[in-house]
């Protein structure tokens, strides 16, 4: 039984999605390295982990970039919010909750 054309097309799309996901992980790894630098900076200066003003600015900016790229800004903001939250947890683990 041969796969239908739609199945072949779906397999190709999924392969391309897998590549996008790999690139996404590489971007997250880059971000993780930068967060390491942020942790060291904050540790040296006794700065708090959370900077809500900065986070709010990032979310506004990413929404604007998403709109420019034709992506629903809600998707970009939701993903960035999840990324910020995940990395904030790592910062708290490294710096302690009192920072």
FIZADREN-714967 format. One record per residue (C-alpha): residue in three letters; residue number from 0; z, y, x. Coordinates in Angstrom, 1 decimal, padded with zeros to 4 digits, always signed. Example, Ala and Ser with C-alpha at 12.3 -4.5 7.8 and 13.67 -1.06 7.14 Angstrom:
# residues 2
- aa  i  up  north  east
- Ala  0  +007.8  -004.5  +012.3
- Ser  1  +007.1  -001.1  +013.7
***
This chain:
# residues 99
- aa  i  up  north  east
- Unk  0  +000.0  +000.0  +000.0
- Unk  1  -001.1  +003.3  +001.5
- Unk  2  +001.1  +006.4  +001.1
- Unk  3  -000.2  +009.0  -001.3
- Unk  4  -001.5  +012.2  +000.1
- Unk  5  +001.5  +014.0  -001.3
- Unk  6  +003.9  +011.7  +000.6
- Unk  7  +002.0  +012.3  +003.8
- Unk  8  +002.1  +016.1  +003.2
- Unk  9  +005.9  +015.9  +002.5
- Unk  10  +006.5  +013.9  +005.7
- Unk  11  +004.6  +016.6  +007.7
- Unk  12  +006.6  +019.3  +006.0
- Unk  13  +009.9  +017.5  +006.8
- Unk  14  +008.8  +017.1  +010.4
- Unk  15  +008.3  +020.8  +010.6
- Unk  16  +011.7  +021.4  +008.9
- Unk  17  +013.3  +019.2  +011.5
- Unk  18  +011.9  +021.4  +014.3
- Unk  19  +013.1  +024.5  +012.5
- Unk  20  +016.6  +022.9  +012.3
- Unk  21  +016.5  +022.1  +016.1
- Unk  22  +015.6  +025.8  +016.8
- Unk  23  +018.4  +026.9  +014.5
- Unk  24  +020.9  +024.7  +016.5
- Unk  25  +019.6  +026.2  +019.7
- Unk  26  +020.2  +029.7  +018.3
- Unk  27  +023.7  +028.7  +017.2
- Unk  28  +024.4  +027.4  +020.8
- Unk  29  +023.3  +030.7  +022.2
- Unk  30  +025.6  +032.5  +019.7
- Unk  31  +028.4  +030.2  +020.8
- Unk  32  +028.0  +031.2  +024.4
- Unk  33  +028.1  +034.8  +023.4
- Unk  34  +031.2  +034.2  +021.3
- Unk  35  +032.8  +032.8  +024.4
- Unk  36  +032.2  +036.1  +026.1
- Unk  37  +033.7  +037.9  +023.1
- Unk  38  +036.8  +035.7  +023.2
- Unk  39  +037.3  +036.5  +026.9
- Unk  40  +036.9  +040.3  +026.2
- Unk  41  +039.3  +040.2  +023.3
- Unk  42  +041.8  +038.1  +025.2
- Unk  43  +041.8  +040.5  +028.1
- Unk  44  +042.4  +043.5  +025.9
- Unk  45  +044.6  +041.9  +023.3
- Unk  46  +042.2  +042.7  +020.5
- Unk  47  +042.3  +041.0  +017.1
- Unk  48  +040.0  +038.1  +016.2
- Unk  49  +038.7  +039.6  +013.0
- Unk  50  +036.8  +042.9  +012.7
- Unk  51  +035.9  +043.2  +009.0
- Unk  52  +034.0  +046.5  +009.6
- Unk  53  +031.8  +044.8  +012.2
- Unk  54  +031.3  +041.8  +009.9
- Unk  55  +030.3  +044.1  +006.9
- Unk  56  +027.8  +045.9  +009.1
- Unk  57  +026.3  +042.6  +010.3
- Unk  58  +025.9  +041.4  +006.7
- Unk  59  +024.2  +044.6  +005.6
- Unk  60  +021.9  +044.6  +008.6
- Unk  61  +021.0  +040.9  +008.2
- Unk  62  +020.2  +041.5  +004.5
- Unk  63  +017.8  +044.3  +005.5
- Unk  64  +016.1  +042.1  +008.2
- Unk  65  +015.8  +039.3  +005.7
- Unk  66  +014.1  +041.6  +003.1
- Unk  67  +011.7  +042.7  +005.8
- Unk  68  +010.8  +039.1  +006.6
- Unk  69  +010.3  +038.1  +002.9
- Unk  70  +013.6  +036.1  +002.7
- Unk  71  +016.0  +036.6  -000.1
- Unk  72  +018.8  +038.7  +001.4
- Unk  73  +021.4  +036.6  -000.4
- Unk  74  +020.3  +033.6  +001.6
- Unk  75  +020.6  +035.4  +004.9
- Unk  76  +023.9  +036.9  +004.1
- Unk  77  +025.4  +033.6  +002.8
- Unk  78  +024.3  +031.8  +006.0
- Unk  79  +025.5  +034.6  +008.3
- Unk  80  +028.8  +034.6  +006.4
- Unk  81  +029.2  +030.9  +007.0
- Unk  82  +028.3  +031.3  +010.6
- Unk  83  +030.8  +034.2  +011.1
- Unk  84  +033.6  +032.1  +009.3
- Unk  85  +032.9  +029.1  +011.5
- Unk  86  +033.0  +031.0  +014.8
- Unk  87  +036.0  +033.0  +013.6
- Unk  88  +037.8  +029.7  +013.2
- Unk  89  +036.9  +028.8  +016.8
- Unk  90  +038.1  +032.2  +018.0
- Unk  91  +041.5  +031.7  +016.2
- Unk  92  +041.8  +028.3  +017.9
- Unk  93  +041.2  +029.8  +021.3
- Unk  94  +043.1  +033.1  +020.9
- Unk  95  +045.7  +032.1  +018.4
- Unk  96  +046.2  +033.5  +014.9
- Unk  97  +048.2  +036.5  +016.0
- Unk  98  +045.2  +038.1  +017.7
***
